[in-house]
């Protein structure tokens, strides 16, 4: 049987477009179908526009530091709309860049909505049928709604809505203190919004260790961001032009939070509802498509990657999964499967948070034999010189073999310097290898060296 393509990809986000290019590099004929804008959520309503906002927020915050030198800064002409427009330009530029890369690599592209109609085919909304030797599902996710706070785009906002605001409210309540909620709190507060964050768990960034979260919380409170952790919300009321949200805290205390806008960022839902999975016998589990270690579903010709499977919803992980899936289609073998312990994570607040592998909390819960070495940014020369002393490097390691089990960094440039430790882990290096490597001075990465020396028993600057 002849097919239109070797791999037919649904979705052009970080999983889909990267998979298409990698497939082409491997000599496969690839075709991408996309119902929205090229680049998916990440480029258009996620990673890229938020980082553009964060950069401008940090530039705005830095004006206060400039004023300490005696320079007077006139903020009277500030208009948030220009910030919004800059973020959209970044998204549009990269979206066009993806189109160029697909074309350059000979990857076919069709605009339209596709639904699975067989193990090797999809049907477009205009009735056309496309076939592929393999199908790769990379349809991504969308903001998850919670009962009592259904999105209306006016009062109750999703992250999508928040990214398209052209004017900011005076007050905003953010429900959800994970990575997305903390990043929006960072941005909104920087531009003068009175921000409250309500998080159901005991601390912000529940996927991180409590001591990591505590540093972010301390920095947020210093900036007058109001935090409510261990907080449960149940609906809201409109009262005299304001939004009133009853909150119950962990100790049973009840209070009311009054705000102008409510941003709900409590997770993302997989885009699998109208994909036609049932036609080929694929049954989701809590919304996620079950796959094996090569990202194959129960139908061997159909693979799934990215936000629609049960793995962390990270753009870079989605790309790696897309690459691994098409490499398996090309017969590259099991060595290309993604190791979950080698996937970095990052939160772009101030201070930043980054990590990989086991946290101390994970290691303890799994009954692992482990030890921890900590080095504070307050003892790092570069951090002191630049006034960025909120932070620490934490290495989790095996006390017997000195194998690195994981790392967590909170502080300036954490999302950049985490890769030194990740590379060491991937290369099979141990704490002694980092400890004995000369690091340039002054740099923030010296904090990693010192933490590694701590594991070896000879930390110098602490």
ABEGO torsion letter per residue (X at the ends): XBBABABBBBEABAAAAAAAAAAAAAGBBBBBBBABBBGEAAAAABAAAAAAAAAAAAAAAAAAAAAAAGBBBBAAABBAAAAAAAAAAAAAAAAAAAAAAAAAAGBBBBBEBBBBAEAABBBBAAGBBBBBABBBBBAEBBBBBBBGABBAGAABBBAAAAAABABBBABBBBBEABAAAAAAAAAAAAAGBBBBBBBABABBGAABBAAAAAAAAAAAAAAGBBBBBGBBBBEBBBBGGBBBBBBBBAAGBBBBBBBABBBBBAEBBBBAAAAGAAAAGBBBBGGBBBBBAAGBBABAABBBBEAABBBBBBAAAAAAAAAAAAAAAAGAEAAABBBAAABBBBBBBOBBBBBBEBBAAAAAAAGBBBBBBBBBAAABAAAAAAGBABEBBBBBBBAAAGBBAEBBBBEBGAAAAAAAAAAAAAAGBBAAAAAABBBBOBBAAAAAAAAAAAAAGABAAX
